[in-house]
Amino acid sequence: MSKTKLKKHMGIDLIEILHTVRDTIELLPCRDFQIEGIFLRENIERSAAAGCHFLWLSSPAGTLIYTERDVYLHGTQSHRGWFKYHDLAQFSRGYGGECTGNTDGILYGNLYEIDYAKHMEHVYRHMQIPETVRVSFGDRHEWRGSYDEFQRMAMELRNMHGNINEIHYGAKDEEGLQRLLEGSKRQRQRQVEAAFDAGSLKPKPSVRDRLRHDRLPRQGDRESRQRKPKVKGEVIS
């Protein structure tokens, strides 16, 4: 990705194109990697409500989607997850994206290519420690407190109120974080506009064979991931 100019794809059907990216990049797609349309819609709309791009990453071993704001907050599931496929960076495809409208149930928007390896470095340099947390649980209970307090009480709260439905982290320097996100938006908007070409995503057959043999998680790893409780709005696979 770093050897070519990053492109932007404007006014596209977001869900259709993102499903195409996922199906082209992943080598061993299975049910726990599939992104249901409603889940994808929720994440895209949540990012729009937060005033930032969503981040999408498809790697040979799986696919992720996050709100970009949360990726910069150290210790969150979004932050940890964004580095999940760092060893597959050269074979992965990442995008920042935004929804610009909903017509007859179709989400239209823009996708901006990102250099996953460089973006990880940028996140590492500019990450923040969360200061506050607001959590809603399965029994509709809402808890607010400091990030450190939540780290200590997380298990107790889950035992009392069930699974987490949604979680929001407050940054120590929210204004600085928003300036960073706005700067990323402006930089991506300057990228070269181009039509989306699924054929450019396919790795060479020799690369696919090597990844399948050496780099993909074992089935046991995949099954263990499948058993982990999911937080709404964070990890896909």
N, C-alpha and C positions, 0 to 999 in steps of 0.2 A: 504493500500500500504506500509506503513512504517514497518509492521511486517514481510515483506518478502523482499528478495533481489531484487533490481531492475534489469530488464532484458533488453536486446537489441535484435532487430529483424533485421537481415542483408539481403540485397539483395532482398527486397520485392517489390511488386507492390504497391507503396505508396497510390495511389488513391483508389484502391480496398480495401486495409486494413483499411484505414481511414474511408471510407464509412461504412465498417463493424463495426468499433468502434462506430461511430455515431448512426447507426441504432440499435445497441445493448444497448447502454447506455441511450439514450433519451427515455423518457416514453411517451410523447405525440408529436411525430414528426408531423410537418405540413409544408406547403410549404415555409413559411418564415424561416424555419430552414434548408432547404435543401441546400446543397453545390453543386453548378454546377461545373462540371469538369474543365471548363475553369478558373473559379475563383480560384479554388484550385491550379491549375497549376501556375497561376500568382503569388500567394503568396509563393509557394515553390520556384519558380525561383527568385523572388525578394529577398528572404532570402539568396539564394545561391550567388546572386550578392553582397549582403551586407557582405558576408563572415561569416555568422553565421547560427545557426540552426533556423528553424521555430518552433514555439510553438503551440501545438494543445491541446485543452481541450474539452472533451465531458462530459457534466453533464446531469442529468435527465431533466433539464430545457432548454438545448440548447448547441450549439457547437460554439467554437471560434477558430480562427487561426490568429497568429501574427508573425511578425519578432521579434526574441528574443531581438535584439538590442533595438528596440523601447519600449519594455516592461519595460526596466530599466530607461526610460526617463520620469520623473514625469510630470504629467499634460497632457500627450498625450492620445489620445483615446485608444491606445494599452495598456498603463499602467493602466488606469482606468478600461478597459475591463477585464484585466487579473484577477482582484479582484472581478469580477462581481458575481461569483458563490462561494464565500468563504464559505457561510453557507452550501453548498452542497459538500464540499471538500471530505468528507469520502465516498461519493457515485459517485465521478467523476473519470475520467481517463485522465491523461495528458501525453504528449510525447514531446520530442525534436526530430527533424527530419532533414534529409538532403537528397538531391537528388544526386545520383552518376552517373546517366546516363539516356538517352532517347533512347529507342529502339522501332522503329515502332510506335511511339506515346505513348508508355507506359513509365511513369516515375518510374524508379527503384531507391531505396535508402535504408536508414537505419532509424529505429525508436528506440528511447531510452526512456524507461519508466521514468517518473519523479514523485516524491512525490509532489503533487500540494500544499499541506499545507506548506511543508518545503520550496518549491520554492517561494511561496509568501513571507515568512519570509526573504528569501535571497534577493529578489528583494527590499523589504522594507529597508533592511539594506544598500544596495549598490546603490540605485537609484540616478540619477543625475537630475539636472534641465537643460532643453535644453537651449542652448545659441543662436542658429540661426535657421532660418526656410527658406526652399525653397519650394514654392508651385506652382503647375501648375493648371490652371483652364480650364473650359469647352470651353472657347473662345480662348484657346492656349496661353493666357497671363501667364507669369511666374513672380512671385514676390519673392524677397529675402529681408530678414531683420532680426532684432533681435527677439527672442522669445517674449519678453515683448511687442514689437511693434506690432507683429502679434496678440497677445491677444487683444490689443486695437482696431485693424483695421479689425479683421476677418469678422465681419458682413458687414462692408462697402465694403470690397474686394469681398465678395460673391455677394452683390447686383450689383456691377459693372461688374464682370467677370463670374458669374454663379457658378455652383457647382465645388467643388474641385475634380480634377482628381487624383492627387498624391501629397503627402506631405512628405518632408524629414526634420528631425530634426537634427541639429548639436549639439553634446554633448560638454559640457564645458571641459571635460577631455576625449577626444576621445581615447587617448592611454591607459588610465586606463580602459575604457570601453572595449576596444578590448582585453586587458589582461584578464579581467573578463570572457568574452565570450569564449576565447581560453581555459581558465581553466575549464569552464563548459564542453566544448567539450572533453577535455582529461579525465575528471572524468567519463563522460558517456561512453567513449570508453572502460573503464575498467569494465563495467557491464557484467554480465553473458549472453552469447549468448544463445538464445532459439528460438524454432519455435513459431510462433504466434498462440495462442489458444483463439478463440472467446468465447468459453464456460466459460473461467475464468472471463469474464467481467460481466456476468449476476448477478444482485443482487437477494437476496432471495425474493420470492413472497410477504412476509409480509412487507419487506422494500419497495417494489414497491408500494404496496397499501397505505402505510403511506405517502410516498412522493407524490403520486398522490392526496391525500386528503389534506395534510397539507403544503407541501413545494413548489409546483409548482406555477408559476405566474398565475394570473387570466387571462382570455381571453382578458379582457380590457387592461391589462398591455402589453400583447403580441401585440395587435393591435396598441397601442401607440408606441411601439418600431418599428413596421413595418413602421410607418409614418415618422420616423426620417431619414433625409438624410444620406446616407452612403458615407464614404470616401473610395475610391478605395484602396484596400490592407490592410483594417483593420478589422472591425467587420463583422462576418457572420450573427449572429442572434441578 
